[in-house]
Amino acid sequence: MTKIESKHGVVSRQPYELYMSFTDLSNFRNMLPEDKKEMVTADMDTLTATVQGFNIGVKVHQRVPYSRIELVDYGAPFAFHIVIHFEPAAENPYHSDFWIEVEADLNLMMKMMLSGKIKEALDKVVDGIADASNGKMPEGFDPSIWTK
């Protein structure tokens, strides 16, 4: 298994607030632009999407209240395990230290092609959530999706 860990980011929310926004996977579908929603189905425990012709899915494996959520592959072309961490930040207990770990069963060629891109994507997610918690919206984000 290949292990990839994102950078750590400080999110201006307490761990329980951040955890609660991640615990229901259908929340992720609600954040997508309308034209992307048709490619994603989600409920409380599962999320499936078609990405560049591939069906990829995740399901909740374990929820540890207010500290982590573990996801596993669900109909994906390879096995993987994701752990999303929410811990009190050392410098401010009202903020969260947030990071994501991925373990994936990648062959050598896939590891060489994908591990850097996965790390980059995970870092962008962490940065985006940290920025959003401070009122800075990610580039290209349409805030009107929250009012629809």
N, C-alpha and C positions, 0 to 999 in steps of 0.2 A: 504494500500500500504506500502510495505517495502522500506525504503530509505537507500541507500548505497552510501557513498561518498569515493572517492579515496583520497590518500594523495595528497598534492600539490607538483608540481615539477617545477623547473625553467628551461626553455628551452632557449637555446642560439639563439633564433630567435625572431623577432618582432611579435606581435600578428597577423598582417595582413599576414605575411609569413606563419605562422602556420595554420591560418584559411584557407588560400587558398589551402593548401595541403589536408585538410579534407573536403572541400566543395563538391568535386566530388567523390561520393562513388565508382566509377569504379577504382579510384586510389588504393583502398585497394586490389582489385583482382589482379592488376598488380604487387603488392608486394609479392604475394604468390609464393612458389615454384611451378614448372610446374605440379608436381603430385597432388597438392591440388587444382589447378584452376578449374578442372572439377566439383568439388563439390560446386562451388560458381558462381553465376551470379550477375552482377552488372551493373548499369547505373548511370547517374548523381544523381538520387534521390532515388534509391532503391538498396538493396543488400540482396540476399538470399543465404543461405548455408545449407548444410546437415551436421550436427555435431552429431556423435554417433547415427545415425539413425533418428534424429529429424530434421525437417525442421524449420529453424529459419530465420526470415527476419526482416529488418529494412527499414524504409523510412524516408526521411527528412520531419519533421513537420514544422520547422521554421529555417531560417538562419538569424542571426543578424550580419551583416558584421563586421568582425574582432573581435567579442567578444564571440559569442557562436553559436553552431549548436545544434538543438534539433532533436532527432530521436524518432520514435515510432515504436511499434511492427507492423509487416507486415507478417501475416500468421504464427505467432509464437504460441506455445501452451498455452501461458499466456500473459497477457497485461503487457507492460513495457514502460517506458519513459526514454530516456538517454539525458543528457545535457553535452556537451563538452564545457569547458570554456577556453578562451584565453584572458587573461588580462595582461596589462603591469606589469612587476615585480616591486615591491616597490624599490628594490635596484638598478635596472638598467632598464630604460624605453625601451631599445633596446632588452630586453629579455622578455619572457612571463611567467606569472604564469599560469600553465596549470593543470587542474584537471577535473575529470569526476564524474557526479552524475547519479545514476540509481534509479528509483522508479519502483518496480515490484509488481504485484499482486500475491503474493506467499501465499499459505496456510501455516499453522503452521509447518507442516512436511517439506515442501519445504524450508521454511525460515530457519529452523534449519540445513538442509542439505546443502543449497546452499549459504546463505548470506556470510559466511566466505570465501568460494571459489570465489565468485564474487568479494568481496573486494580485495582478494589477486591478482586476475587477473587484476583488474583495477589498482592496485598499480604497477604491473609489466609493464603494458602499459605505465603508466606515467614515470616510471624509464627508460624504453627502449627508449622513445622519448627524454627524457632529456639527456640520455647518447649518443644517436645517434647525437643529436645536438652539442655535444662536441667531436664528432669524435670517440666515443667508440661504436663499434657495439655490439649488443646483442649476447649472446652465441648461437652458432649454425647458425648465420646469414650468408648467402652466398652472398657476395657483387656482384658476377657475375650476379645476377638477374637484376641489373641496366644496364648491357651492352648487354643484349639479345635483 
